Amino acid sequence: MGLNSSFGIILVPFFFLFFIDATHVLPPKLFDVRNYGAIADGKTYNTEAFLKAWKDACAYHGRSRFYIAPGTFLLGSVTFEGQCKGSMAFILKGTLKAPTEHSKFSTATWISFRYLDDFTVKGGGYLDGQGKFAWPYNDCSKNSNCGPLPVSMSFDFVNNSRIHHLKSIDSKNTHFSIFACYNLDINKVRITAPEDSPNTDGIRIGHSRKIKISSTVIGTGDDCISMLYGSEDIEISDVACGPGHGISVGSLGRSHEEEYVSRISVTNSTFIGTQNGLRIKTWSPSLYSLASDMNFEDISMNNVRNPIVIDQQYCPFPPCGIWGHSSSSAVQIKNVKFRNIWGTSNSKVAIVLKCSGLMPCQDIELRDINLVYNGPGGRATSLCFNVKGSAYGKQLPPPCF
């Protein structure tokens, strides 16, 4: 009896270890969508073939390689979900083309990845959102019955993953949406849409932590990068932005008031011909929230209309009242540093800090600012309301607090 028990104790762990080792030594396996019936003619819908290939790839215990060969694949709205048995790579070598029929793009997302860990999207291929067929339907500012337009690619509940060497053109709405993600690395991505394309944010982040964006080029019709409620530990570096509306924190305070924004870093980046440069915006009026611990440093501005902006009077389509709340923003902005920012402003007022009378901005730092205005009316100026801060080093325009 004692001997059998001893062998049982030894054999079970041995079998378990053997099983674990086997899964780790399985070779990478390629799941080519063409082997599941996908046709790269730009006309045939390939949604079902892609889903069949994903199902097999996700069930493989080794390293799966979901492969899209060179060529143009028409793809309808699709969701790729985990949890997968092993690590997964989505390798895009060709072009994925979105639908143009209105009945087929009235969804929130074109390509969605959900509940994945240790996941990679790469390959150097293209996402073609074919946005010109959808932008005329972007009329929510005047049509209360407007429907959603799809984000080109969304990542929801995706952790410890990478997106690199990918191109997105002409999205119908936002190019990339990051929601409820942790430890995501976005690198060497190129995003392009016309300057007048509506609501085509490059990368939109919400309710996510530890997101890194680097070596990326974004030219689009809205924010190059926007960080919404619940964005924490966001690191942005070596980004070229333009055309577009700049890099924004917000709009904040409309909802999700307990999901704060904090520990934001934007460094070593360039803005070319953008509407805004670095912007923090909150609704007025708003619910209470907090945006703190932000650092904007080593930034070049080239003909930017509003290089540095804090706008706590944001209300794009009045009236913006929230029942039962003050007409002022209740979002507290504090500990924000603007350091070593230089270049040219397209407007005489190069720095605008319009903070809330209810919640004045606290601990705002301007250090080594050199923004030149070459238009009529003299040198660049700054404008401040309700700001508590300090200025150091070179200051052009002169600080207003």
FENSUL-V508783 format. One record per helix or strand of 2 or more residues. SS is the DSSP state (a for helix, b for strand). FROM is the first residue (numbers start at 0). LEN is the number of residues. If there is no record, write none. Layout:
ss:SS from:FROM len:LEN
ss:SS from:FROM len:LEN
//
This chain:
ss:a from:1 len:24
ss:b from:28 len:4
ss:a from:32 len:4
ss:b from:40 len:5
ss:a from:46 len:13
ss:b from:63 len:5
ss:b from:71 len:3
ss:b from:77 len:4
ss:b from:87 len:5
ss:b from:94 len:3
ss:a from:101 len:3
ss:b from:108 len:9
ss:b from:118 len:4
ss:b from:125 len:3
ss:a from:130 len:3
ss:a from:134 len:3
ss:b from:150 len:19
ss:b from:175 len:4
ss:b from:181 len:11
ss:b from:202 len:4
ss:b from:208 len:11
ss:b from:224 len:3
ss:b from:231 len:10
ss:b from:246 len:6
ss:b from:260 len:12
ss:b from:275 len:8
ss:b from:288 len:16
ss:b from:305 len:9
ss:b from:330 len:15
ss:b from:348 len:6
ss:b from:360 len:12
ss:b from:380 len:5
ss:b from:386 len:10
//
